[in-house]
Amino acid sequence: MIKHSISLRPNQQGLWFVINRGRIWLNAVGQLPQGEYGSLNLSAEPEQICWLGRRGAEEVYLLINHDHIANEDEWVSAREFLNMEEELFQFAARAVQVALFLQTHRFCGQCGSAMALVNWELAALCNKCGHRCYPRIAPCVLVGIVKDDKILLARSSRHRIGFFSILAGFVESAETLEQAAIREVKEEVGVDITNLQYVGSQPWPFPHSLMTGFIADYVAGDIVCQPQEIEEADWFALDDLPEVPPLQTLSGQIIAQIKQRAGK
């Protein structure tokens, strides 16, 4: 369990995620700092220190830093960790999301009073009205749609020309993951799907999503792109795909799995 408000000795060993405005600090050789806490030589005391877990025998900590950034090149997005081992990316996702929660829940969203952290769990509590908040996680569905030896790929308005991916969308209130997948596909490209098969999940700290992946079969309908959301969409042969997400992402893994099933 994540622990907040930690006090550390200067000789405490650890792997350190220093977060400033959602970005992670890398040392002079472009790596996460490791070793003694005192050797970090931080310019200011962290606003908050959290214990995130263990990576093997190594303790992993989050340090929230609000000092002025002198060298922008030393601070990177959690996306930089996608090319590293999966466990390291998961810790990066955890660090960024916990930091975001702590920074955005200083005041109560119900009455406006100052919030206080609960001692025994990662939660913020308003002592005036009793409103309690936990780190936000926004579930999102990814759907790889198969029709014969083709896959439906789309380019959203946020992606560069030539880059395509499977369909994605956020889960709405009182909706199952499966219902969200069927609705999002219908809304975004106008087709009906069936036979949803769960593939897996991936934390996605941009800023606080949990991606859940499915493979589905096409049933009916012509592609009609949702205005302002989908720029273009089409059926692509599995052996002739455009630029798609890398294997480090759940979208890329779903595409690869569909290709493997088809023997491509």
Secondary structure as UniProt FT lines:
FT   TURN            10..11
FT   STRAND          13..20
FT   TURN            21..22
FT   STRAND          23..25
FT   TURN            28..29
FT   STRAND          34..36
FT   HELIX           37..40
FT   STRAND          48..55
FT   TURN            56..57
FT   STRAND          58..64
FT   HELIX           72..74
FT   STRAND          75..76
FT   HELIX           78..83
FT   HELIX           86..104
FT   TURN            109..111
FT   STRAND          116..117
FT   TURN            119..120
FT   STRAND          124..125
FT   TURN            127..129
FT   STRAND          132..133
FT   STRAND          138..147
FT   TURN            148..149
FT   STRAND          150..156
FT   TURN            157..158
FT   TURN            161..162
FT   STRAND          167..170
FT   TURN            173..174
FT   HELIX           177..189
FT   STRAND          192..204
FT   TURN            205..208
FT   STRAND          209..220
FT   TURN            227..229
FT   STRAND          230..237
FT   TURN            238..239
FT   TURN            247..248
FT   HELIX           250..261
FT   TURN            262..263
//
